[in-house]
Amino acid sequence: MNQLIKKNIKEIQKLKSQKQIKLNKRNQLDEEINLINLHLKDLNNLKNQYEKLEKILIIFLMV
């Protein structure tokens, strides 16, 4: 009986360790995704500004 308890405790510790490793990886990926999203947001804003400027220039040149 004692062996079974020790085996279960060992398995619990192993799984907890694996869980923590996975959580750490997920947190790292979440941080990377957030950085990518910020960069995408900046680039999309810049693209929109260029598109507005292009429209203004076209209107200006047509006048």
Backbone as JSON, one array per atom type, in Angstrom:
{
  "sequence": "MNQLIKKNIKEIQKLKSQKQIKLNKRNQLDEEINLINLHLKDLNNLKNQYEKLEKILIIFLMV",
  "N": [[0.82, -1.2, 0.0], [1.9, 1.24, 0.8], [3.83, 1.6, -1.17], [2.27, 2.06, -3.39], [1.13, 4.52, -2.75], [3.43, 6.12, -2.71], [4.17, 5.88, -5.37], [2.0, 7.14, -6.6], [2.28, 9.73, -5.55], [4.71, 10.44, -6.69], [3.98, 10.46, -9.39], [2.08, 12.51, -9.36], [3.72, 14.7, -8.71], [5.35, 14.72, -10.96], [3.48, 15.3, -12.98], [2.58, 17.81, -12.13], [4.9, 19.26, -12.45], [5.23, 19.09, -15.25], [2.96, 20.46, -15.99], [3.53, 23.05, -15.04], [5.71, 23.7, -16.63], [4.47, 23.75, -19.14], [2.66, 25.83, -18.7], [4.43, 27.96, -18.37], [5.57, 28.07, -20.93], [3.28, 28.7, -22.39], [2.7, 31.23, -21.35], [4.94, 32.62, -22.25], [4.52, 32.45, -25.01], [2.13, 33.86, -25.19], [3.04, 36.42, -24.51], [4.72, 36.91, -26.7], [2.84, 36.88, -28.76], [1.3, 39.09, -28.05], [3.17, 41.14, -28.47], [3.52, 40.91, -31.23], [0.93, 41.53, -32.06], [0.79, 44.22, -31.25], [2.7, 45.32, -32.94], [1.52, 44.76, -35.41], [-0.76, 46.34, -35.18], [0.37, 48.91, -35.17], [1.51, 48.91, -37.74], [-0.77, 48.62, -39.35], [-2.11, 50.99, -38.74], [-0.3, 52.81, -39.83], [-0.46, 52.07, -42.52], [-3.12, 52.77, -43.04], [-2.96, 55.54, -42.71], [-1.28, 56.19, -44.86], [-2.96, 55.46, -46.96], [-5.05, 57.3, -46.66], [-3.64, 59.65, -47.1], [-2.88, 59.24, -49.72], [-5.38, 59.32, -51.02], [-6.07, 61.98, -50.53], [-4.04, 63.27, -51.94], [-4.64, 62.48, -54.55], [-7.12, 63.71, -54.93], [-6.29, 66.36, -54.67], [-4.55, 66.62, -56.84], [-6.29, 66.36, -58.91], [-7.69, 68.66, -58.96]],
  "CA": [[0.0, 0.0, 0.0], [2.81, 2.37, 0.9], [4.46, 1.75, -2.48], [1.27, 2.65, -4.27], [1.03, 5.94, -2.39], [4.66, 6.77, -3.18], [4.09, 5.94, -6.83], [1.03, 8.18, -6.94], [2.88, 11.02, -5.22], [5.72, 10.71, -7.72], [3.25, 10.8, -10.62], [1.5, 13.84, -9.13], [4.8, 15.69, -8.81], [5.75, 14.76, -12.37], [2.44, 16.01, -13.74], [2.61, 19.22, -11.73], [6.07, 19.85, -13.1], [4.9, 19.24, -16.67], [1.96, 21.52, -16.09], [4.2, 24.33, -14.86], [6.5, 23.94, -17.84], [3.53, 24.14, -20.2], [2.14, 27.17, -18.38], [5.49, 28.93, -18.66], [5.65, 28.19, -22.39], [2.09, 29.42, -22.85], [2.87, 32.64, -20.99], [5.92, 33.19, -23.17], [3.85, 32.6, -26.31], [1.17, 34.97, -25.05], [3.8, 37.67, -24.58], [5.15, 37.09, -28.08], [1.65, 37.22, -29.55], [0.95, 40.48, -27.73], [4.12, 42.01, -29.17], [3.17, 40.85, -32.65], [-0.32, 42.29, -32.24], [1.11, 45.64, -31.16], [3.39, 45.69, -34.18], [0.51, 44.75, -36.46], [-1.61, 47.51, -35.0], [1.13, 50.06, -35.65], [1.64, 48.84, -39.2], [-2.08, 48.88, -39.94], [-2.34, 52.43, -38.61], [0.54, 53.48, -40.82], [-1.06, 51.79, -43.82], [-4.33, 53.6, -43.15], [-2.53, 56.93, -42.91], [-0.81, 56.3, -46.24], [-4.12, 55.4, -47.84], [-5.73, 58.59, -46.57], [-2.79, 60.62, -47.77], [-2.98, 58.97, -51.16], [-6.67, 59.85, -51.47], [-5.98, 63.45, -50.5], [-3.18, 63.68, -53.06], [-5.38, 62.27, -55.8], [-8.1, 64.8, -55.01], [-5.56, 67.6, -54.87], [-4.01, 66.65, -58.2], [-7.4, 66.44, -59.86], [-8.26, 70.01, -58.94]],
  "C": [[0.86, 1.26, 0.0], [3.48, 2.66, -0.44], [3.5, 2.43, -3.46], [1.12, 4.15, -4.0], [2.25, 6.7, -2.89], [4.65, 6.92, -4.7], [3.13, 7.04, -7.27], [1.59, 9.57, -6.66], [3.91, 11.42, -6.27], [5.05, 11.14, -9.03], [2.62, 12.19, -10.52], [2.55, 14.91, -9.3], [5.26, 15.84, -10.26], [4.75, 15.57, -13.2], [2.39, 17.49, -13.38], [3.78, 19.94, -12.38], [5.81, 20.08, -14.59], [3.91, 20.37, -16.88], [2.62, 22.89, -15.99], [5.04, 24.7, -16.08], [5.6, 24.42, -18.98], [2.96, 25.54, -19.95], [3.18, 28.24, -18.69], [5.63, 29.15, -20.17], [4.47, 28.98, -22.93], [2.21, 30.91, -22.54], [3.86, 33.33, -21.93], [5.29, 33.42, -24.54], [2.84, 33.74, -26.28], [1.88, 36.32, -25.15], [4.25, 37.95, -26.01], [3.98, 37.5, -28.97], [1.24, 38.66, -29.29], [1.88, 41.46, -28.43], [3.81, 42.05, -30.67], [1.91, 41.66, -32.92], [-0.08, 43.79, -32.16], [1.78, 46.12, -32.45], [2.41, 45.74, -35.35], [-0.39, 45.98, -36.38], [-0.9, 48.76, -35.52], [1.23, 50.07, -37.17], [0.31, 49.11, -39.89], [-2.44, 50.36, -39.84], [-1.54, 53.2, -39.65], [-0.02, 53.28, -42.22], [-2.3, 52.66, -44.05], [-3.98, 55.06, -43.38], [-2.04, 57.15, -44.34], [-1.98, 56.29, -47.22], [-4.9, 56.71, -47.82], [-4.93, 59.67, -47.3], [-2.87, 60.45, -49.28], [-4.29, 59.52, -51.72], [-6.65, 61.38, -51.53], [-5.15, 63.95, -51.67], [-3.9, 63.53, -54.39], [-6.4, 63.39, -55.98], [-7.4, 66.11, -55.32], [-5.06, 67.71, -56.31], [-5.11, 66.76, -59.25], [-7.95, 67.85, -59.95], [-7.48, 70.93, -59.81]]
}
